[in-house]
Amino acid sequence: MSLKPEILYIAHRIPYPPNKGDKIRSFNEIKYLSKKFIVDLVCLADDPADMKFTGQLKKYCRRVVVFRLKPIMGKIKGLFSLLKGKSISEGYFFHLGMAVNIEKWLEKYPYKAVICFSSPMAVYLDSTRVKKSGTLRCVMDFCDLDSDKWLQYARKMGGVLGLLYRLESYRLLKLEKKINQSFHASVFVSQKEQLIFKKVYSKARNLVTIPNGVDVDFFSPGPDDCLKDPPKKGSVLMFAGVMDYYANVEGVLWFCQRIFPLIKKQIPDVCLVIAGSRPVSAIQRLDKRDDIQVTGYVRDIRPWYGRADVCIVPLRIARGVQNKVLEAMAMAKPVVSTPEALQGICCLSGHHLVSADNPGAFAQAVVDLLKNPAHASELGQRAREFVHKEYNWNRCLKPLERIIS
């Protein structure tokens, strides 16, 4: 009989495949914790194709139960939640079957801790007494500070949608405050996120920063000749990310409209690769251009990193630690990024990558790297050494083990 302590892990999205920010983080947390704890996982899947990955998670979990989240029904429940004075997110991610399953497991198994991943998951503990328990530790991994993220969206959108997003931000902040007072620990992905929360909530307590890491063995420099559909021509710029996510879409469109033309004036044969699943129509239309390639879903992103001369991260709405930055750095690629995308990474502009805060500076940084391959290579090598030392998952996740031990 195993003497490992038992943990219940509750996630708003199935942690597999680890192909986007939140799923990468939750998967690596589970993988890390499974070495010293018995992990039971309950989660939702908003993509029906992800339902088949239960077996992959059973390599790390004793029990895995995945409930199907239907987006249309989620939006309806989100609206009712809003009318009841709560956030849209709380209703959207609530599943009665999941609530029943969690209640059953909490009564049956002697869990040492419960980890909730993302603030809406706290609703699944409201009907239990676990928060008052003297033995069961409750940990919230906020990942991104959702209230601040929705506030950023509101500032960009304006109008009726902006007002709705502001309301969602306000409701989520109320939830985040409640969570902070009732859970044993509140985990944030960066010091910046933590400071933002402390600024809006002076009574905040038990705050812990656990940054994202990167799998430096998986993301390592290698051959790029296995691409079946190589970039169209010339020097290659690359952006990687899920392309129905608003922040990614907004950043890429801004780059294409304001920055890319400035680069092409100096390097006419440069092309841009946009690598990521579920591209929205505005992104799909870019693929009609001779100098832009939209890949859609790719099974393995590494060959696309390998083919890139410079990786770009032109995000203007960003918090936390951007996985796309860490992955490119781990691949020893020179990176040009906006400051917003670097708030959670303690790197030096000009030494590990290049940070640029306006279209002219961003374009010139890219041009300089393309014209000086030796400097670009040196920057990429320093970037890989940096993330290998500072942002490997084993180093990053040690505080999580201490919180629940």
DABELJO-V130698 format. One record per backbone hydrogen bond with DSSP energy under -0.5 kcal/mol. CO is the residue of the C=O (numbers start at 1). NH is the residue of the N-H. If there is no record, write none. Layout:
# DABELJO-V130698
<<CO	NH> <CO	NH>>
This chain:
# DABELJO-V130698
<<5	38> <6	112> <6	113> <7	9> <7	40> <8	10> <8	115> <9	42> <10	117> <11	44> <17	19> <20	24> <21	25> <22	26> <23	27> <24	28> <25	29> <26	30> <27	31> <28	32> <29	33> <30	34> <32	35> <33	36> <33	37> <36	5> <37	39> <38	7> <38	40> <39	62> <39	63> <40	9> <41	65> <42	11> <43	67> <44	14> <45	69> <46	48> <47	50> <48	51> <49	52> <50	53> <51	54> <52	55> <53	56> <53	57> <54	58> <56	59> <57	60> <57	61> <63	41> <65	43> <67	45> <68	70> <69	71> <70	74> <71	75> <72	76> <73	77> <74	78> <75	79> <76	80> <77	81> <78	82> <79	83> <80	84> <81	86> <82	85> <87	91> <88	92> <89	93> <91	94> <95	99> <96	100> <97	101> <98	102> <99	103> <100	104> <101	105> <102	106> <103	107> <104	108> <105	109> <109	111> <110	6> <112	137> <113	8> <114	116> <114	139> <115	10> <115	117> <116	118> <116	141> <117	12> <118	121> <119	122> <120	123> <121	124> <122	125> <123	126> <125	128> <129	132> <130	133> <135	137> <137	114> <137	139> <138	184> <138	185> <139	116> <139	141> <140	142> <140	187> <141	118> <142	144> <143	189> <144	146> <145	148> <145	149> <146	150> <147	151> <148	152> <149	153> <150	154> <151	155> <152	156> <153	157> <154	158> <158	162> <159	163> <160	164> <161	165> <162	166> <163	167> <164	168> <165	169> <166	170> <167	171> <168	172> <169	173> <170	174> <171	175> <172	176> <173	177> <174	178> <175	179> <176	180> <177	181> <178	182> <179	183> <185	140> <185	187> <186	208> <187	142> <187	143> <188	210> <190	194> <191	195> <192	196> <193	197> <194	198> <195	199> <196	200> <197	201> <201	204> <206	186> <208	188> <208	210> <214	216> <214	393> <215	219> <218	220> <224	227> <235	237> <235	271> <236	309> <236	310> <237	273> <238	312> <239	275> <242	245> <243	280> <244	246> <245	248> <245	249> <246	250> <247	251> <248	252> <249	253> <250	254> <251	255> <252	256> <253	257> <254	258> <254	259> <255	259> <255	260> <259	262> <259	263> <260	264> <261	265> <262	266> <263	266> <263	267> <267	270> <271	237> <272	274> <272	293> <273	239> <273	275> <274	276> <274	295> <274	296> <275	241> <277	243> <280	283> <280	284> <281	285> <283	286> <283	287> <284	287> <285	288> <286	289> <289	292> <291	272> <293	274> <293	295> <296	276> <301	304> <301	305> <302	306> <303	307> <304	308> <305	308> <310	238> <311	336> <313	315> <313	338> <316	318> <320	322> <320	344> <321	323> <322	325> <322	326> <323	327> <324	328> <325	329> <326	330> <327	331> <328	333> <329	332> <334	311> <335	354> <336	313> <337	356> <338	341> <339	342> <340	343> <341	322> <342	345> <344	346> <345	347> <347	349> <348	351> <348	352> <348	353> <353	350> <354	337> <358	362> <359	363> <360	364> <361	365> <362	366> <363	367> <364	368> <365	369> <366	370> <367	371> <368	372> <372	376> <373	377> <374	378> <375	379> <376	380> <377	381> <378	382> <379	383> <380	384> <381	385> <382	386> <383	387> <384	388> <385	389> <386	390> <387	391> <391	214> <392	395> <392	396> <393	397> <395	398> <397	400> <397	401> <398	402> <399	403> <400	404> <401	405>>
